[in-house]
Amino acid sequence: WGGGIGGLAGCSCALRGTLLKRPSKVHILHNLELEPPWVGRNFALLPAERLLVYVQHAPDSIAEPQGILPLSNYASIEEINVPHSSGFFAFQLCPPPASSPSQSTHSLTSSYASILDTDAQREGATECFVLLAETAEKRRGWGSQIRA
């Protein structure tokens, strides 16, 4: 990315920690135990920007994210109360109903567009983005911070 995304360099994180996500295009509720495997990423919540960004490793700078989830694309966050075989605790970011207008990701700068998570960049996405937390407490913490 040639030195990172300038707009994220001075951002303040409300929360940072490891969550598991599916590789791109597989963020669906059913088939939680099937391949492809879940991957751990270090997520950072940037409330002022309404972004959830992630990097591969904890020491990596969020100014050079591996992926960006614009929270404006999601209408709600919900805990998934089905047991996951790994022992992790699932929650999902859900887009607005199809009949509701959603904010377009086109309002993001072109430098962001190159690293938007594949599912997050689709305008009018119909699928939820599922994440796994290590504990129920961490799942609740992420949920309350994202809702704030």
Secondary structure as GFF3:
##gff-version 3
##sequence-region A 1 148
A	DSSP	three_ten_helix	6	8	.	.	.	ID=ss1
A	DSSP	beta_strand	15	21	.	.	.	ID=ss2
A	DSSP	beta_strand	39	46	.	.	.	ID=ss3
A	DSSP	beta_strand	51	55	.	.	.	ID=ss4
A	DSSP	beta_strand	67	70	.	.	.	ID=ss5
A	DSSP	three_ten_helix	71	73	.	.	.	ID=ss6
A	DSSP	beta_strand	76	79	.	.	.	ID=ss7
A	DSSP	beta_strand	89	94	.	.	.	ID=ss8
A	DSSP	three_ten_helix	105	107	.	.	.	ID=ss9
A	DSSP	alpha_helix	110	113	.	.	.	ID=ss10
A	DSSP	beta_strand	129	133	.	.	.	ID=ss11
A	DSSP	alpha_helix	136	147	.	.	.	ID=ss12
###
